[in-house]
Amino acid sequence: MLAPLTLRVECRSGPPSLEGGARTLCDNELASCDGSNVSFRQVERTGEPGNGYCRFDEVPMSPNRFLSSSPVMLTTIPIINNKGGVGKTTTAVNVAAGLAQRGRRVLLVDLDSQGSASIALGVHHDNLRPSSADVLFGHVAIDDAIRETGLENVDLITGSLSLADAGTRLKLRDNGQYRLRNVLSTVKDWYQTIIIDCAPSTSILSVNALVGADAIIVPVAPSYLAMEGVISLGKTVRRVREGIGEAAPILGVLLTMVSKGDDRAVDEINELRSHYGGKVFKTEIQNDPALKVAPSAGVDIFRYAPDSPGATDYDQLIDEIEERLQRYGSIYGNLPSRASTGTYQVSNAGGIRS
């Protein structure tokens, strides 16, 4: 398991001197820059609150904040579609691996009762417990369910058959729809990105993913039924937002299993792009056989076939994900940007809209 990142905040008395002329005030748990607020966990503070500036020796581990230069993403992203067979697990595993290759600390959470993401990373089907179900039901602490993978910077919470009756069991709990968010909040200081592989269904687990996330990625194969899955998910998001008052917005719709030269697929792709416009990632994941074989080897596409079309596509997708997170900034409106001095200043940025 990865050790928690730490944050040291130093408030120096006297006039601040920050790149761009921004003024940063330190006051307990809040740093305020240029009138925009962004929360940081302060481990160490010197000087008087409100009279000085904050210098961050390490990346601030605060939820719902996207930091740059690269950027460093402190965010939770479910990979979700109500339709199965559209490449959710493949995308979850390879996005986690791709982000880890770029230095992110990633936690992959398997919320599928089949445990496909776990098996794809080499976990035997007889060794899936303790799993995400045990954590959600309160049988084990989350840190006891987190396990290392063969990937540097990637930890895993497995899925298991115990998730099959999660709907009934979580409905019996008060605020069961917030259970995932609550347990993940206890390890937010250990990771920069949490990727969730969701089951292909509309259930309270899906609701947990939607309310516990910052933004979602929707994989879709270029077929009529898969397109219907996107429409169904959109309705689910609206119902959750209307009923609970919150649901993660869509970071992007991802075309998967694309066969070049398939005229019918081209028509479906054009229709999807026409309907959803800029929400659709420019990157398309090709129908590469290596993507299907890699899970049987218990590895991601970057280790199994680094020069394959699938590896190239997912690498390009990571570029787009990072670009979108940086462009949209925090869902709550602030995008801290990293100055060359190591000081972080805050600028306003628009939120992601679904």
C-alpha positions as CSV (number, residue, x, y, z in Angstrom):
1,M,0.0,0.0,0.0
2,L,1.2,3.5,-0.8
3,A,2.1,5.8,2.1
4,P,0.0,9.0,2.4
5,L,1.4,12.1,0.8
6,T,2.1,14.8,3.3
7,L,1.7,18.6,3.0
8,R,3.7,21.2,4.8
9,V,2.4,24.7,4.7
10,E,4.7,27.5,5.7
11,C,3.2,31.0,6.4
12,R,5.8,33.7,6.5
13,S,5.1,37.1,7.9
14,G,5.5,40.2,5.8
15,P,4.5,41.0,2.3
16,P,3.9,38.0,0.1
17,S,6.0,37.6,-3.1
18,L,4.4,35.1,-5.4
19,E,4.6,34.6,-9.2
20,G,2.1,36.7,-11.0
21,G,1.5,38.9,-8.0
22,A,-1.1,36.6,-6.4
23,R,-1.6,37.0,-2.7
24,T,-2.0,33.9,-0.7
25,L,-3.3,34.0,2.9
26,C,-2.9,31.1,5.4
27,D,-5.7,30.5,7.9
28,N,-6.1,27.1,9.5
29,E,-7.5,24.7,6.9
30,L,-8.1,27.4,4.2
31,A,-5.7,29.1,1.8
32,S,-7.2,32.0,-0.2
33,C,-5.6,33.2,-3.4
34,D,-6.8,36.1,-5.5
35,G,-10.2,35.9,-3.8
36,S,-10.7,32.2,-4.8
37,N,-10.8,29.6,-2.1
38,V,-9.2,26.2,-2.2
39,S,-8.9,23.9,0.8
40,F,-5.6,22.3,1.8
41,R,-4.8,20.0,4.7
42,Q,-2.2,21.9,6.7
43,V,0.3,19.7,8.6
44,E,2.6,22.5,9.7
45,R,2.0,26.2,9.9
46,T,4.3,28.9,11.1
47,G,3.7,32.6,11.4
48,E,0.4,34.4,12.0
49,P,-2.8,33.4,10.1
50,G,-3.8,35.9,7.5
51,N,-0.4,37.6,7.5
52,G,1.9,35.8,5.0
53,Y,1.8,33.3,2.3
54,C,1.6,29.5,1.9
55,R,4.4,27.5,0.3
56,F,3.7,23.8,-0.4
57,D,6.6,21.5,-0.1
58,E,4.6,18.6,-1.5
59,V,1.5,18.2,-3.6
60,P,-1.6,19.2,-1.6
61,M,-3.8,16.1,-1.2
62,S,-7.3,17.8,-1.3
63,P,-10.4,16.2,-2.9
64,N,-11.9,17.7,-6.1
65,R,-8.8,19.7,-7.0
66,F,-6.8,19.3,-10.2
67,L,-3.2,20.6,-9.9
68,S,-0.7,21.3,-12.6
69,S,2.1,21.0,-14.0
70,S,1.0,17.9,-15.7
71,P,-1.6,18.2,-14.1
72,V,-1.7,16.3,-10.8
73,M,-5.3,15.1,-10.5
74,L,-6.9,14.6,-7.2
75,T,-10.1,13.1,-8.5
76,T,-12.4,10.1,-8.6
77,I,-13.5,8.8,-12.0
78,P,-15.9,5.9,-12.6
79,I,-15.9,4.1,-15.9
80,I,-19.6,3.5,-16.4
81,N,-22.2,2.4,-18.9
82,N,-25.5,0.6,-18.3
83,K,-24.7,-1.7,-21.2
84,G,-22.2,-4.5,-20.9
85,G,-19.5,-5.5,-23.4
86,V,-18.4,-2.0,-24.3
87,G,-14.9,-2.0,-22.8
88,K,-15.5,-0.7,-19.4
89,T,-13.0,-3.0,-17.6
90,T,-10.4,-2.7,-20.4
91,T,-10.7,1.1,-20.1
92,A,-10.6,1.1,-16.3
93,V,-7.4,-1.1,-16.1
94,N,-5.6,0.7,-18.9
95,V,-6.5,4.3,-17.8
96,A,-5.3,3.4,-14.3
97,A,-2.0,1.9,-15.8
98,G,-1.5,4.9,-18.1
99,L,-1.9,7.4,-15.3
100,A,0.4,5.4,-13.1
101,Q,3.1,5.4,-15.8
102,R,3.0,9.2,-15.7
103,G,3.7,9.2,-12.0
104,R,0.1,9.3,-10.5
105,R,-0.7,7.4,-7.4
106,V,-3.8,5.4,-8.5
107,L,-6.4,3.3,-6.7
108,L,-8.5,1.0,-8.9
109,V,-11.8,0.0,-7.3
110,D,-13.6,-3.0,-8.8
111,L,-17.3,-2.6,-8.3
112,D,-18.3,-5.5,-10.6
113,S,-19.4,-8.8,-9.0
114,Q,-17.5,-10.7,-11.7
115,G,-14.2,-9.1,-10.5
116,S,-13.0,-8.7,-14.1
117,A,-10.7,-5.8,-13.5
118,S,-9.1,-7.6,-10.6
119,I,-8.6,-10.8,-12.6
120,A,-7.2,-8.7,-15.5
121,L,-4.5,-7.5,-13.1
122,G,-3.5,-11.0,-12.2
123,V,-5.7,-11.7,-9.1
124,H,-7.0,-15.3,-9.0
125,H,-10.7,-15.7,-8.8
126,D,-10.3,-17.7,-5.6
127,N,-8.4,-14.7,-4.0
128,L,-10.9,-11.9,-4.5
129,R,-11.7,-11.4,-0.8
130,P,-11.6,-9.1,1.1
131,S,-13.2,-7.1,-1.7
132,S,-15.1,-3.8,-2.2
133,A,-18.2,-5.5,-1.0
134,D,-16.6,-6.2,2.4
135,V,-15.6,-2.6,2.6
136,L,-19.1,-1.3,1.6
137,F,-20.8,-3.6,4.1
138,G,-18.4,-2.6,6.9
139,H,-16.9,-6.1,7.3
140,V,-13.3,-4.8,6.9
141,A,-11.6,-1.5,7.0
142,I,-10.7,-0.1,3.6
143,D,-7.0,-0.2,4.2
144,D,-7.3,-4.0,4.9
145,A,-8.9,-4.4,1.5
146,I,-6.4,-2.5,-0.5
147,R,-3.7,-4.6,-2.1
148,E,-0.7,-4.0,-4.3
149,T,-0.7,-4.9,-8.0
150,G,2.2,-5.7,-10.3
151,L,2.0,-2.1,-11.5
152,E,4.1,0.6,-9.8
153,N,1.8,3.3,-8.4
154,V,-1.4,1.3,-8.7
155,D,-3.3,-0.3,-5.8
156,L,-6.4,-2.3,-6.1
157,I,-9.6,-3.1,-4.2
158,T,-11.1,-6.2,-5.8
159,G,-14.6,-7.0,-6.8
160,S,-16.3,-10.2,-5.8
161,L,-19.6,-12.1,-6.0
162,S,-20.6,-10.6,-2.7
163,L,-21.5,-7.4,-4.7
164,A,-24.4,-9.3,-6.3
165,D,-26.7,-8.5,-3.4
166,A,-25.2,-5.1,-2.6
167,G,-28.4,-3.3,-3.8
168,T,-30.5,-5.0,-1.1
169,R,-28.0,-4.7,1.6
170,L,-27.1,-1.0,1.0
171,K,-30.7,0.0,0.7
172,L,-31.2,-1.2,4.3
173,R,-28.5,1.2,5.5
174,D,-29.1,4.9,6.2
175,N,-27.6,7.0,3.5
176,G,-26.5,3.8,1.6
177,Q,-26.1,5.8,-1.6
178,Y,-23.2,7.7,0.1
179,R,-21.4,4.6,1.4
180,L,-18.7,4.5,-1.3
181,R,-17.9,8.2,-1.1
182,N,-17.6,7.9,2.7
183,V,-15.1,5.0,2.7
184,L,-13.0,6.4,-0.1
185,S,-12.7,9.7,1.7
186,T,-10.6,8.0,4.4
187,V,-7.8,7.2,1.9
188,K,-7.9,10.4,-0.2
189,D,-4.5,11.4,1.1
190,W,-2.9,8.3,-0.3
191,Y,-3.8,8.7,-4.0
192,Q,-4.1,11.3,-6.7
193,T,-6.6,9.4,-8.8
194,I,-9.3,6.8,-8.1
195,I,-10.6,4.8,-11.0
196,I,-13.8,2.8,-10.5
197,D,-14.8,-0.1,-12.7
198,C,-18.6,-0.2,-12.5
199,A,-21.0,-3.1,-13.2
200,P,-23.2,-2.9,-16.3
201,S,-26.4,-2.2,-14.5
202,T,-28.5,0.5,-12.9
203,S,-28.3,-0.2,-9.2
204,I,-27.4,1.5,-5.9
205,L,-23.8,0.7,-6.7
206,S,-24.1,2.9,-9.8
207,V,-25.7,5.6,-7.6
208,N,-22.8,5.3,-5.2
209,A,-20.3,5.7,-8.1
210,L,-22.2,8.8,-9.4
211,V,-22.4,10.6,-6.1
212,G,-18.9,9.6,-5.0
213,A,-17.2,10.8,-8.1
214,D,-15.9,14.0,-9.6
215,A,-16.5,13.1,-13.3
216,I,-17.4,10.0,-15.3
217,I,-16.1,8.4,-18.4
218,V,-18.6,6.5,-20.6
219,P,-17.2,3.9,-22.9
220,V,-19.4,3.0,-25.9
221,A,-19.0,0.6,-28.8
222,P,-20.2,1.7,-32.2
223,S,-23.4,-0.3,-32.2
224,Y,-27.1,0.5,-31.8
225,L,-27.6,-1.2,-28.4
226,A,-24.4,0.3,-27.0
227,M,-25.6,3.7,-28.0
228,E,-28.8,3.0,-26.2
229,G,-26.7,2.3,-23.1
230,V,-25.4,5.9,-23.2
231,I,-28.9,7.3,-23.4
232,S,-30.0,5.1,-20.5
233,L,-27.0,6.2,-18.4
234,G,-27.9,9.9,-19.2
235,K,-31.4,9.2,-17.8
236,T,-29.9,7.6,-14.7
237,V,-27.6,10.6,-14.1
238,R,-30.6,13.0,-14.4
239,R,-32.7,10.9,-12.0
240,V,-29.9,10.7,-9.4
241,R,-29.3,14.4,-9.7
242,E,-33.1,15.2,-9.3
243,G,-33.6,12.7,-6.5
244,I,-30.4,13.2,-4.4
245,G,-29.3,16.6,-5.7
246,E,-25.9,15.6,-6.9
247,A,-24.3,13.3,-9.5
248,A,-21.0,13.4,-11.3
249,P,-20.8,15.2,-14.7
250,I,-19.5,13.5,-17.8
251,L,-15.8,14.0,-18.5
252,G,-16.1,12.3,-21.8
253,V,-17.8,9.6,-24.0
254,L,-15.2,7.1,-25.2
255,L,-15.6,5.2,-28.5
256,T,-14.2,1.6,-28.0
257,M,-13.9,-1.5,-30.2
258,V,-13.7,0.6,-33.3
259,S,-13.1,-1.4,-36.5
260,K,-11.6,0.7,-39.3
261,G,-13.4,0.4,-42.6
262,D,-16.7,-0.8,-41.0
263,D,-19.2,1.4,-42.8
264,R,-22.0,0.6,-40.3
265,A,-19.7,1.5,-37.4
266,V,-18.7,4.8,-39.2
267,D,-22.4,5.7,-39.4
268,E,-22.9,5.0,-35.6
269,I,-19.8,7.0,-34.8
270,N,-20.9,10.0,-36.8
271,E,-24.3,9.9,-35.2
272,L,-22.8,9.8,-31.7
273,R,-20.4,12.7,-32.4
274,S,-23.3,14.6,-34.0
275,H,-25.5,14.1,-30.9
276,Y,-22.9,14.6,-28.1
277,G,-20.4,16.9,-29.9
278,G,-17.4,17.9,-27.8
279,K,-18.3,15.4,-25.0
280,V,-16.9,12.6,-27.2
281,F,-13.2,12.1,-26.8
282,K,-11.3,12.6,-30.1
283,T,-9.4,9.4,-29.3
284,E,-11.0,6.1,-30.5
285,I,-9.9,2.8,-29.1
286,Q,-9.4,0.4,-32.0
287,N,-10.6,-3.2,-31.9
288,D,-7.1,-4.5,-31.2
289,P,-6.8,-8.2,-30.4
290,A,-4.0,-7.4,-27.9
291,L,-6.5,-5.6,-25.7
292,K,-8.5,-8.9,-25.4
293,V,-5.5,-11.1,-24.7
294,A,-3.7,-8.9,-22.2
295,P,-6.1,-9.7,-19.3
296,S,-5.4,-13.4,-19.7
297,A,-1.8,-12.5,-19.0
298,G,-2.8,-10.5,-15.9
299,V,-1.3,-7.3,-17.2
300,D,-2.3,-4.0,-18.8
301,I,-1.8,-3.3,-22.5
302,F,1.3,-1.1,-21.9
303,R,3.2,-4.1,-20.4
304,Y,1.7,-6.7,-22.7
305,A,2.1,-5.0,-26.1
306,P,3.6,-1.5,-25.7
307,D,3.8,-0.9,-29.4
308,S,0.3,-2.2,-30.2
309,P,-2.5,0.1,-31.6
310,G,-4.4,-0.4,-28.3
311,A,-1.4,0.9,-26.3
312,T,-1.1,3.9,-28.6
313,D,-4.8,4.6,-28.4
314,Y,-4.9,4.5,-24.6
315,D,-1.8,6.6,-24.3
316,Q,-3.5,9.2,-26.5
317,L,-6.6,8.9,-24.3
318,I,-4.6,9.7,-21.2
319,D,-3.4,12.9,-22.9
320,E,-7.0,13.9,-23.5
321,I,-8.1,13.1,-20.0
322,E,-5.3,15.2,-18.6
323,E,-6.0,18.0,-21.0
324,R,-9.8,18.0,-20.1
325,L,-9.1,18.0,-16.4
326,Q,-6.7,20.9,-16.8
327,R,-9.0,22.8,-19.1
328,Y,-12.1,22.4,-17.0
329,G,-10.3,22.7,-13.6
330,S,-12.0,21.8,-10.4
331,I,-15.7,21.0,-10.7
332,Y,-16.1,23.5,-7.9
333,G,-14.5,26.3,-9.9
334,N,-10.8,26.5,-8.9
335,L,-7.7,25.3,-10.8
336,P,-4.5,25.6,-8.7
337,S,-1.6,26.0,-11.1
338,R,2.0,25.1,-10.1
339,A,4.5,28.0,-10.3
340,S,8.1,27.4,-11.1
341,T,9.1,28.3,-7.5
342,G,7.1,25.4,-6.1
343,T,4.4,27.8,-4.8
344,Y,0.8,27.1,-5.8
345,Q,-1.5,29.9,-6.9
346,V,-5.1,29.7,-7.7
347,S,-6.9,30.8,-10.8
348,N,-10.6,30.6,-11.7
349,A,-11.7,28.0,-14.3
350,G,-15.0,26.8,-15.6
351,G,-16.6,23.6,-14.2
352,I,-17.4,20.5,-16.2
353,R,-21.0,20.5,-17.4
354,S,-22.9,17.4,-18.3
